[in-house]
Amino acid sequence: LPIGVYAGHYSELTPFSFLRMLLFDGTFYHLWYFPALIIGILLLSSLRRFCSLRAVSVVCGLLYFIALLGDSYWGIASRIPAVSNAYESLFQCFSYTRNGLLMAPIFLLLGARLRNIKPDSISKCVAGFLITFALMTAEGFLLRHYGVQRHDSMYLLLPVCSVFLYVLLLNWRCNPSGRLRTL
């Protein structure tokens, strides 16, 4: 906030836009993840109190799908008048769907669910990551080629790619020589 005030980024803020920035967009364009993390954790905690893990997973998947349509798949969603109008209302509350309400919960849930997983084979995880990363990259280039994206933060394959990456990162350790080894 002090840097933003010094740089003059907040000179035309209204009380509503200040609240939107603080709760959803972040105080700088690259700091969106702080409020996203807070809101995502609060949302998951609340859902978990009242819902089964399966129901929470379904809700997080639906929220991510809603986020996808307002981000990388906006060109498709915007062609459906009722859907476009609904998103325009959402965009009054937050600038983009990359936030703690729509995007963060699925990744927080994946991290929590995968925290103790031990893979059968690290090489299968590496292969899974490389394949899904290549497919996700192709998805991004394809969406860009057809001009579908409003932003380019979310892809259908991002959660799948993240699963393989999480498992790899959780199961690799550095030894004193600095070389990575698997557990």
N, C-alpha and C positions, 0 to 999 in steps of 0.2 A: 504493500500500500504506500509506504513513504516514497519509493522510487516512482510509482505511478503518479503520485501527486507532484513530485518534482518534475517529471517529464511532461506534465500537463494532460495526461490521459483521461483524467476524471473531471475536466472542467465543465462538461455538458451533461453530467450525470443527473438524472432525476432520482427521487427516492426508490421508485420501482426498478429502474435500470441498475442502481447500486445493489439492491437486494438480489436481482437476477445475476449480476456479476459475482457477488459474494457466494450465493448458493449453488450456482450451476456453471457459469462460464470461467470462473477463476479471475484473480485480480490482474493477471497478464494472460495473453492467449496461450502460453505454454504451461500455465499453472492450473489448468482445468482439472487435473487429476487429484488435487488436494480436496476440493469439495466433492468430487466424484467418489473418492475413497470414503469420506465421512458419510455421505448419503447412502452409498452402497452397503456399507457395514450396518448402518441403522436399519436399512430396508431388509437386509438378510436376517438380522437379529429378530426383527419384528415378525417377519414371515415364518421363521423357524419356530417361534413361540406358539403359533396357531396352526401351522401346516406341517404335513409330513415332508420328509426330504424329497420325495418324488414330486409332490405338489410345488415345492419351492423350486425344484429344477425346471418344471414346466413353466412356471411364472417367469423365471430368469430367461429361459429360452424364448418365450413370447416377447418379453421386453427387448431382448437383443434383436429379434426379428423386426420389431417396431423401429428400433434404432437404425437397422440396416436400410429400411425403406426411406428414412429421412436423411440418409447419408449417401452411401455408395450406390444405392438403388433408387435414388430420388427421381431419376428420369422416368422410371416405370410408375412409381407411386403418384407422381405429379400429373400423370395423364388420366387419372381416375378422379373426377371432380370431388366426390365426397371425401375420399382419402386425402386429396390435396388440401381441401378446406380444413380437415382435422389437423394436418401437419402445420398449416399456417397458424392455427390457434396455438399449437405447441410451441412454435417458433416465436410467439409473443412472450412465452414464459422463459425460454432459453434459446440461445442463438443456434445451437446445433444439438443433435441427438447423442453426441459423445459426452455423456455425463453420468452422474452417479445413479440416476433413476433408471436409465435405459441401457447403458453400455456396461458399467462397472459390475453390476451384480453377477453376471454370468462368469466373469473372470475371477472374482472373489470366491464364488462357489466352487469353481474348478480347482482353485488353489487349496481351498479347505478340504475338498473331497480327495485330492491326490496327494496330500501332505505325507502320508505314510506308505505310499505304494512302492513296491519293489518290482521292477519289470523282470520278465522272464529272460529277456536278452536286451542288452544295451544296443547291440547292433541293429535289432529290429526297431528300437526307438529312433536311432539315428536315421535309418532308412525311412521310417514313417514320417519323421520330421522333414527330411529332405524332399520326399514326395509331396507332402501336403504343402510345404513352403513353395515348391515349384508350381503346384496347382493354384495356390492362392495368388502367386505373382502373375500367373496367366489370367486369373480372374480379374485382377486389378488392371492389367493392360487391356483386356477385352472391354471392361466397363469404361475405361478412359477412351478407347478407340471409338466407342459408340456414343460418347458424350452423355453417359447416364448419371455420372456422379455429381452430387452437390458438394460433397467433401470426399476425402478418400481415407477415412479412418477405420472403416469396418468392412469386412468381407465375410461371406458365408463360411469360408474355410479357416478364418482366423481362430475361432475357438478350437477346432480340431488340430490345427497346427500348434496352438498353445499347449494342448494336452501333451503332445510329444515333447515339446520343449521343457515344460514343467517337470516331467518325469526325468528327462535327461539331467536337468540342473539339480534336481533333488538327489540324484544318485551318483553324481560325480564329486569327488573330493580331491583336493590338492594335497600331495605329500610334501614333506619338507624340501625336496629337490625342486619343487615348483611344477612337476609334471602332473597332469591329471590322471587319476586312476578311478576305476569303478569299484563300488562296494560289492 
